[in-house]
Amino acid sequence: MEESVMEQRTTGVVTVARQEVLAGLTSALSLVPEVVGFALVAHVNPLTGLYAAFILCLVAAIWGGRPGMISGAAGSMAVVSAGLVLQHGVEYLFATIVLTGVIQLLFAWLRLGKLIRMVPHAVMVGFVNGLAIIIGSAQLQHLKENGHWMAAPKLLTMLGLVAITAAVTVLLPKWTKAIPSALAGILAATGAALLLHLPVRTVGDLASIHGSLPHVHLPQVPYTLETLKICLPYALMLATIGLVETLLTLNLIDEMTETAGAPNRESMAQGIGNLVGALLGGMGGCAMIGQSMINLNAGGRKRWSGVAAGLFLLSFILWGSHWIERIPLAALVGVMFVVSFETFNWKSLGSLGKVPGHDALVMIVVTVVTVLTNLAIAVVSGIVIAALVFAWDHAQQLEVETEEREDAKVYHLDGSLFFASAAQFKGFFSPRTDPDRVVLVFEQARVLDGSALDAIASVQEKYAKLGKRMEMVGLSQHCDRLLRRKGLLPQA
């Protein structure tokens, strides 16, 4: 009996390990053209992107806070990096990524990762939809030559292989899950291209990925205040973009897997990955939602898949470039089209007319801004809109009921008193016509900020100038402490 149980456990471990390794292989294959493309966008050598990808993959998989998430050189960071490289050269990029890693480590040390939990659901949906559109539209460049669509025969051949890859990726799981469907799709399209000797573009047409092990490389820049002034603004932007994309992807995977990641730990791993990667000649990066979705769909749930992806990338660089460069781009384009389709939250389109108008607005704004600018601006825009709407709604909820007594007029407040409702609060009172004694009842109200305290002080002062007395009762312990600290109540 014990031997049977041990055999079952061993079989289970082997099955999981095989699944994780295959998921890592699939993710690594899909990473290659993406990373090479992003390196070209950033105007750096493709190996600079591949070094960053395998280092970040390994570091995030081993020390990160979200098993199953894949990190690498990301397009959102490549776009920002391009301006720095064009103006100052690649050595300034390495120095900037070192500083980016330090900023991300500081973010983790201050335990600010939990702030991502404050991102509204509407912003999350807009982020996912925006990145899905970016992933899909980015594949269209592979259907063009010199900025124009391919000639009809080439284009049809390319689309045919894309269709084969997509069909296998989508349909295979209905029959078997023994092999990741995306990997099977890549193999099917590659086999068809090789057997039929189809004249299609391959990974090798983008750039050669053959290289050696990276070596320690200190950025060759003047270590002066002037260099810091150049690098720091870019580093802050790159650190912000990288953390926002990483932590939002972490949140998405948390929801998909019904597990909880560790945002601060992931922020630390991203910082270490970027710091080490830059010192080894990498361009910097963050979590990649497309490759993370591929990994999850292929069954990658543990750290093994991320480690495998990083090691496979390294093996491609050192030994496997000849074979990887023969993979048709169409195969990888097909996989990414499927990822784009599956990443987009199609239910959100049907819910636009059912959710509150401001939530629909936030979804649309974040989606559009993500596509047109960058993720950090999109998320900040969405949060600002959501915060303003929240403040406006709560400001309208502040109400008052008055009660006339023989010796006083009583104001029963209900709601939140803060910056957005302060003006409304001051309009409730009539100091000139009120009796000599006025009572404010706060049992159903809360004082939230300095603007609320200033509003109370202003009303109190108006009554005092007329020789009238304003009393406040029913305050919570927190509100009572705030008012006494402000001097609006006598010290206890």
N, C-alpha and C positions, 0 to 999 in steps of 0.2 A: 504493500500500500504506500509506504513512504517513498519507495523508488518511483512509483507511478506519479506521485505528487511532484517529486523532484524533476521528473521528465517533463511534466506539464509546465512547470515553472521555467525550466530551461528553454523549452519550445517557445513559451510566451516571450521570454527575453530576446531570443533570437529573432522572432517575428517583429517585435518592436524595433530592435536594432536595425534590421534590414529596412523596415519602413522609414525610419529616421534617416538612414544613409541615403536611400533613394530620393527622399524628399530633399535632402541637402544637395544631391547631385542635380536634381531638376532646378532648384533655386539657383545653383551656381551657373548652370547653362544659360538660364534666362538673364542672369546678371551681366554676363560678358558683353553682349552688344549694347546694353543700357549704359554700363559703366564706361565703355569705350566712347560711346556717343557723348556722354556727359563730359568726359575728359576733353574731347574735341571742342565742345561748347566753351569750356573754361580755358581753351587755348594752351593745354598742357599735353605732354606725352601720354598716350593711352596707358602705359605702364604705371604712370602716376595715379591714375584712377583705379587700376586693378590692385595696386599695392594698398591703397586706402580701403578698397572693398574687402580684401581678405583679412586685413588686420582688424577692421571694425567688426566683421563677421565673427572672428574668433573671440575678440575681447568682449563684445556684447553677449555672445552665446555663453561664455564661461562666467562672466561676472555681472551680467546685466540682470534687470529685474523682470524680464518678460520672456520666458522660454517660448520658442517657436517663432519669434520675430527676427527678421533678417535685416541687417544693416549693411550699408555700402555707400559708395560715392553717389550722392543724390543730385538730381537735376536742379532742384530749388537752390542748392548751395553753389552749384556750378555756374548758374547765371550771374549770381552776385560776385563770384570769384573772377569771372571773365574781365570785368572792368579793372580790377586790381592788377591782374596779370598784364593786360594791355598797357597800363600806365606805368607800372613799376617793375614788372618781370616776375618770374615764377618763384625766385628766392623770397620775395616779399610775401608771396602766398604761403610758403612754408612757415614763415615767421608768424603770419596771421593765424594760421591753423593751430600753431602751438598756443597762441594766446586764446584762441577759441576754446581749446581744450581746458585751459586754466579757468576760464570764465564758467564753463559748464561744471567743472569740479567745485567751484565756489558755490554755484547754484545748488548742487547736491549737498554740499556741506551745510548750507543754510536751510536745508530741508524744504525747499520751495516747490518740489515736485508735486506736492499735494494741491497746489494752486490749479493744476490742470483739471481737477475734479469740479472746479467752478465754471468750466466751460459749458454753456447751455446745450441741450440736445440739438436744438436747431442749428447751432454752429457746427456741431459734430456732423450732422447730415450734410450741410453745405460743404464742409471740408472733404468728406468722402466723395460726394458727387463731383466736386471740382477736380480732385485728383484722378478720379475715374476718367473724366473728360481729357485731362492732360495725358494720362497713360495711353488712351486710345488715339488721340490726335498726334502724339509723338511718333506713332508707328507709321504715319502717312509719309514721313520723310524717306522711309525705306522703299516706297513705291515710286520715287522720283529719281531722276538723273539730271544733275546740273540745274536743279531748281524747277524742272519740268517733269510732267508725268512720263513714265516710260512709254516706249512705243508699244502699240497694241499687242504684238506677239509676246514680248517680254512681260508686259503687265498681266496678260491672261495666264501665263505660266506661273508668275508669282502668286496671283490670286488663287490659282488652282492649288498650289502647295499650302497657302494660308488656309484654304477651305479644308484640305485634308487634315491639317494639324488641328484646326478648331473642331472638326467633326469627331476625331478620335478623342480629343480632350473632353468633349462634352458627353459623348455616347459611351465610352469605355466603362465608366463607373457603373453603368446599368448592368454590365455582365460580370465584371470582376474589379476588385480593388487590390489585387496582388501587386500591381505595378502602378505608380502614379500616372494618371491619365495624361498629364502634361508631358511627362517624359516619353510616354508611348507616342504621343502626337509628334514630338520632335523627331523621334526615331523613324516614324512612318514617313514623314515628309523628307527626311534626309535620305532614307533608303530609296524612295521614289526618284529623287533628284539624281542620285548616284547610278541607279540601275538604268534609268532612261537617258542618262548623260544630258540632263537639262541645263541649258546655259543660264543659270540664275546667279544672283549675287550671293556671296557667302560672308560669313563673319570675317574671313581674311581680307575681304575687299574693303572693310572699314579701316583696318590697321593690323599689323602683326602684333600678336600678344605674347610672343616668345621673349623671355627675359631670364634674369638670374635672381637669386635671393637679394632682397633689398639690404642696404647697409646703412649704418647710422650716418646721418648727414645733418650737421648743424646749419641752419639757414645762413647763407652768406650775405648778410646785410649789416650795415653799421648799427651797432647797439647804442643808439642815441635817442634823445627825446624826440627828435624829428621823425625817426623811424616809428616810434610809438604813436605819434600823431597820425601817421599814415595808416598804420595797421589796426589801431584800436577801434575806429568806427566800423571797419569791415568785420573785425572779430566780434563785436557786439551784435551786428546784424546776422552774421553766420551762426553764432551761438544761439541766438533767439530763434531763427528759422529752424535750425537743427533740433532744438529742444521741443519746439511746438510740434513739428512734424512727428518726431519720435514719440512724444507723450500722447498725442492724439491717436497715433497708430496703436500705441499700447492700450489706450482706452477702448478702441474698436475691437482689438483682439480679446480684451477682457470680456466684452459683451458677447462676442462670437463663441468663446470657449467656456463662458460662465465661470471664469476663474479670476483671481485678483493679482495683478502685477504689482511691482514695487517701483513707483515713479522715481523716487530719490536714488535708488540703487541703479536704475537704468540711466539716469542723468549722470551718475558717477562713471558708469561704464562708457557712455558716449564721450565724456571728457577724457578718460584715459585713452580710448581708442583714437580720438583725434590728436591728442598730444603725442602718443607713440607713433601714430601713422605719419604725422608731419615730420618727425625726426627720422623716419625711415623713407622719406620721399613720397608720401601720400598727399592727396589733395583735400582730404577732409570729407565728411559725410554724416549720415544719420540713418534712422530707420527708413526702410523703403516699403511702402504699403503694397506695391504690386508684387514684389518678390515675397513679401510676408504672406500675402494671400495665396500665392503659388505654393509656398511651403505648407501652409495650413491645409489647403485642398489636397496636397499630396500625402497628408497624414503626419506632418512634422509638428509635434506638440512639446517636445522636450529640448533640452540644450544640445543634444547630440546632432540634431539636424543643422543647427547654426554652425557648430564646430565642423561638421562634415562639409557644409557649403564653403566655409573658409579654406579648409584643407584642399578641397577639389579645385578652388580657384588658384591656389598656390601651385597645385600639380599641373593645371593647365598652362601656367606661366613657365614652369620649369621643364615639363616633359610632354605635355599633351597638346601643345599649340597646333601642331600639324593636323591633328584630327579635329580639334575644335574649330579651326579656321575653315574647315570644309563644310560645316553645317550651314545649310541655306538660311539666309536671313528670314525668308518667308516662314520657316518653321517657328522661329522665335517670335515673329510678328503675330502669327496665329495664336500662340499662347497668350501673348499680351493683350490681344483683342478680346479673348475670352475673359481674361482677368479684369479688363476694363468693364466689360458687360456685367460680370458678376459682382464687381465692387460697387457699381452705381446702385444707389438705393431707389429702386423703381417704385416702391410703395410710397415714397415721399411725394411723387408727382400726383398720385391719387389723393394724398392727404392735404394738398395745398389749400383746397377749398373747405377743409374740415377743421384745420387748426386755426388758432387765433391769427388775425391778419399780420401782427408784428412777427410771429414765428415764421410765417410764410415769407415775409420780407427778409428776415435774417437768413433763411435758407438760400434764397435767390441771390442776395448780396454776397454772401460768403462764397457761393459757387462761382459767380461771375468774377469776383475780385481774385479768387484763387487762380482762375484761368488767365486773367489779364495781367496780374501783377505777381505777387508771391503770397505764400501761405501765411506768413506772419502778419502782413497788412490785412489779409482777408479775415483772419481770426480776430485780430484787434477790432476791426470794423464791426464784425458780428457781435462781439462782446459789448462794445460801446452802444450799439443800437439796442441790444437786449437790456443793458443796464439802464439806459434812458427810459425805455418803455416801462421797465419795472418801477423806476422811481416815479414816473408820471402816474402809473396806476395806483401806487400806494399813496401818492400825494392826494389823489382824488378821494381816497377812503377815509381821510380825516374828517370827522363829523363832530358836531356839538349840539347838545340839548341844554336849554336854560330852564332854570326853576326860580321863581320869585318867592322869597321868604320874607317874613316880617322884618328881619334884621339884616338880610343879605340877598344878593343875587348869586345863584350857584350855576357854574358852567360845568356840565358833565362832558368831558372829552372822550372820544373813541377813535382810536387809530394810531398811526405812527407820526410823530413830529420830528422832522428832519429837514434838510436843506430845501427839498422840493415842496414841502407843505408849510414852510415857515411863513410865507406871505399870506397864505390862506388862514393860518392860525391867527395872525395879527388882525385880520379883518373880522374875526368873530366878535371883537369886543367894542364896547361903546363907553369909554371912560367918562365922558362928559355927562351922560345921562344915567349912568349906573349909580347905585347907592354907595354910601361911604364904605361899605364892606362887600368885597367880592371874593367868592370861593371857587377855586379851580379843582375839580375832582379828576384825578389821573388813574383811577382804578382800571379803566379800560384803554388807557393810552400809554405810550412809551416815548421817552425822550432819547433820541438816537445819536445826535451829533452836536457840534459846536454851533451850527446855524440855529438849531432848536433852542439852545441855551441863550443865544443872542436875541432870538425872537421873544422868549419869556422875559428877559431882562428889559427889553424895549417896552413891552406891555406894562410890566411892573413899574417902570420909571414914569410912564404916562399917568398911572393912577397915583403914584407918589407925588407928582407935581401938583395934582389937584387935591392933595390932602386926603386921599382915599387909601384904604388898605386892601392888598391882594394876598389871599392865603392860598396855599397849595396843599391838598391832602390826597391820600390814597396812592402815594408814590411807591413804586417798588424800591427795594433796597439799592439797586444799581442807580436808578434815577435820582433817588434821594441823595446818594453820594455825589453824583455829578452836580446837582444843584447847590449843595453845600460847598463843594470845591470852587464853584463859580461865584459864591457869595450871595446866592439868591435865597438861601435859607440860613437861619442862625445856626452856628456851630453847635452840635449836640454836646 
